Amino acid sequence: MIDIAGGPSAARPATRPRPGALRICVAGAMVCAVLVAVIQQAWYRGVEAAVAGRTAHDLFGCGVSVVRSAQTFFFEFHADRFSYLGLDVSLGCSSLLLIVPVVGVTAVLVVVSRISLLRLTVALAATVAVVVAVNMLRLLAIVYFVNAWGLEAGFGWSHTFLGSLLALAGISSAAFLYCRLVYGAGARS
């Protein structure tokens, strides 16, 4: 019932409740994590190079040498004689470039939405896992195709064409997964 005189039962405009201290702390932690990752991006890329090198060795049996400080892994490929090719995990080739915006969007949603922290955290973790896995698959595809087709054809095709397709498929899948987990059925809890 609306009181025309403006008393205690008068209708008030709907306002969004302020985020609680926990939500602000979680969003702040996410922003801090992103800042640290960006500042330490060379270290992160070195870890990516080390994981890709180790995985290439385990999957394909090729000799691998990792220089984490240079964010590069060298792998043995079969040409006329055994040769090594170094793959530099540049910032543009790193999964970090795709993780930062997802963490940023999640931090904003933590503060401005009523979506549960658990739902947002699960969506973030699953999305990051997909992005990292697809990027690792892209790096390993380069190793495989250089060994299968040689340096020129294998690197050119796998890095440019297949790498772009994998990146696009990975980004699309990660975005779909994120939206599904965040806004799927029952998200308004």
C-alpha positions in Angstrom: 0.0 0.0 0.0 1.3 3.4 -0.9 1.0 6.2 1.6 0.5 9.5 -0.3 1.8 11.5 2.6 5.2 9.9 2.2 5.2 8.1 5.5 7.1 4.9 6.3 5.1 2.8 3.9 5.7 5.1 0.9 7.0 3.4 -2.2 10.8 3.9 -2.6 12.7 3.6 -5.8 14.4 0.3 -6.2 18.1 0.6 -5.7 20.8 -2.0 -6.2 22.2 -3.1 -2.8 25.8 -2.2 -2.2 28.3 -5.0 -2.5 29.4 -6.5 0.8 33.0 -6.5 2.1 33.6 -10.0 0.9 32.7 -9.3 -2.7 34.8 -6.2 -2.7 37.8 -8.2 -1.3 37.3 -10.9 -3.8 37.2 -8.5 -6.7 40.2 -6.7 -5.3 42.1 -10.0 -5.1 41.2 -10.7 -8.7 42.5 -7.3 -9.8 45.7 -7.8 -7.8 46.2 -11.2 -9.3 45.9 -9.8 -12.8 48.3 -6.9 -12.0 50.9 -9.4 -10.6 50.4 -11.6 -13.7 50.9 -8.7 -16.0 54.0 -7.5 -14.1 55.4 -11.0 -14.0 54.3 -11.9 -17.5 57.8 -13.0 -18.5 57.8 -15.5 -15.7 54.3 -16.8 -16.7 55.4 -17.2 -20.4 58.5 -19.0 -19.2 56.3 -21.5 -17.3 54.2 -21.9 -20.5 57.4 -22.6 -22.5 58.6 -25.1 -19.9 55.2 -26.9 -19.8 55.0 -27.0 -23.6 58.5 -28.3 -23.9 58.0 -31.0 -21.3 54.7 -32.1 -22.9 56.3 -32.1 -26.4 59.0 -34.3 -25.1 56.6 -36.7 -23.4 54.1 -36.9 -26.3 56.4 -36.8 -29.3 59.7 -38.1 -27.9 61.7 -35.3 -29.4 64.7 -33.7 -27.6 63.7 -30.5 -25.9 65.6 -27.7 -24.2 63.8 -25.0 -22.3 65.2 -21.5 -21.6 62.6 -20.2 -19.2 64.3 -16.8 -18.8 63.9 -16.3 -22.6 60.3 -17.8 -22.6 61.5 -20.2 -25.3 61.6 -23.9 -25.8 63.8 -25.6 -28.4 62.7 -28.9 -29.9 64.4 -31.4 -32.1 62.9 -31.9 -35.5 63.8 -34.2 -38.3 65.1 -32.5 -41.5 68.0 -33.8 -43.5 69.7 -34.0 -40.1 68.5 -33.4 -36.6 68.0 -29.7 -36.0 66.5 -27.7 -33.3 63.8 -25.0 -33.6 63.1 -22.5 -30.8 59.6 -21.4 -30.2 59.4 -18.1 -28.3 56.2 -17.8 -26.3 55.7 -14.1 -26.9 53.0 -12.1 -25.1 50.9 -12.4 -28.2 51.2 -16.2 -28.2 50.6 -16.5 -24.4 47.3 -17.5 -22.8 47.8 -14.6 -20.4 46.6 -12.2 -23.0 43.2 -13.9 -23.0 43.1 -14.6 -19.3 43.4 -11.0 -18.2 40.1 -9.8 -19.7 38.2 -12.7 -18.3 39.5 -12.0 -14.8 38.6 -8.3 -15.2 35.1 -9.1 -16.3 34.7 -11.5 -13.5 35.9 -8.9 -10.9 33.4 -6.4 -12.3 30.6 -9.0 -12.0 31.6 -9.8 -8.5 31.0 -6.2 -7.5 28.0 -5.2 -9.6 25.9 -8.4 -9.9 24.1 -10.7 -7.5 25.5 -13.8 -9.1 27.0 -16.1 -6.5 30.7 -15.9 -5.8 30.9 -19.7 -6.2 29.3 -19.6 -9.7 31.6 -16.7 -10.8 34.7 -18.5 -9.4 33.8 -21.8 -11.1 33.1 -20.0 -14.4 36.5 -18.2 -14.2 38.4 -21.3 -13.3 36.8 -23.4 -16.1 37.3 -20.6 -18.6 41.0 -20.2 -17.7 41.5 -23.9 -17.9 40.0 -24.0 -21.5 42.1 -21.0 -22.6 45.4 -22.5 -21.2 44.6 -26.0 -22.6 43.8 -24.7 -26.1 46.9 -22.5 -26.1 49.0 -25.5 -25.1 47.4 -27.6 -27.9 48.3 -24.8 -30.3 52.0 -24.9 -29.3 52.1 -28.7 -29.4 50.5 -28.7 -32.9 53.4 -26.5 -34.1 55.9 -29.1 -32.8 54.0 -32.0 -34.3 53.6 -30.4 -37.8 57.2 -29.2 -38.0 58.2 -32.8 -37.3 55.7 -34.2 -39.7 56.0 -31.8 -42.6 59.3 -30.0 -42.2 60.2 -26.5 -41.1 58.7 -24.4 -43.8 55.4 -26.2 -44.5 54.9 -27.4 -40.9 55.6 -24.2 -39.2 53.9 -22.0 -41.7 50.7 -24.0 -41.8 50.5 -24.9 -38.1 51.4 -21.5 -36.7 49.4 -19.3 -39.1 46.4 -21.3 -40.2 45.9 -24.0 -37.7 47.0 -21.8 -34.8 44.5 -19.2 -35.8 41.7 -21.8 -36.0 42.6 -23.3 -32.7 42.8 -19.9 -31.0 39.4 -18.8 -32.5 37.8 -22.2 -31.5 39.3 -21.9 -28.0 38.2 -18.3 -27.4 34.7 -19.1 -28.7 34.4 -22.2 -26.6 35.8 -20.4 -23.5 33.4 -17.5 -24.0 30.4 -19.8 -24.4 31.4 -21.9 -21.4 31.8 -18.7 -19.3 28.4 -17.3 -20.3 26.8 -20.7 -19.7 28.3 -21.1 -16.3 27.6 -17.5 -15.2 24.2 -16.9 -16.8 22.9 -20.5 -17.2 19.7 -21.8 -15.6 19.4 -20.7 -12.0 22.0 -18.0 -12.2 19.9 -15.5 -10.3 20.5 -16.9 -6.9 
